[in-house]
């Protein structure tokens, strides 16, 4: 990871060919700029300073490097939450798969998020929970296996 606020450095390093180094290089902007990029793709997530510092120091899983690139797939939600809140609370025995049972995933996740401290949200300019469940549910709540009703008619 490279952190810089110099536009030419960001541009030059974002244009490095993939063969330049065996390392994965992700160029990070400053905290507020990164928060804006993450919000563009994943508006349900509060991009708190601890998350930024984890990305800056490459302390966590690679899943964090895509937060500012695209909307996460439903199958990636649990991995991001494991990274944010710890694997002990997000093992497969405790945390439902959001692809299979989103409603239960959201319910259990809310219990965990409610126990966390609010984070400064640079987009809303106030402290907010890590996850905005209204937005999360609007984006992912309809994409689960349990919500698919199939009626078969035999003739």
ZIGI-V336735 format. One line per field, one symbol per residue. ss: DSSP state (H for helix, E for strand, - for the rest). phi: phi as a letter, one per 30 degrees, with the letter a starting at -180 (. if undefined). A space follows every 50 residues. Layout:
# ZIGI-V336735
ss: ???
phi: ???
This chain:
# ZIGI-V336735
ss: -EE---HHHHHHHH------------EE--HHHHHHHHHHH---E---HH HHHHHH-----HHHHH-------HHHHHHHHHHHH-HHH----------- -HHHHHHHHHHHH-----EEE----EEE--E-HHHHHHHH----HHH--- -----
phi: .bcacdeddeddddceddddadddcbdcddedddeddddecbddcdddee ddddddchdbddeddceccadddedceddddeddcjddcbdddccddddd bdededddddddddccddcdcdddhadbdebcdddedddcdcccddddcb ccccb
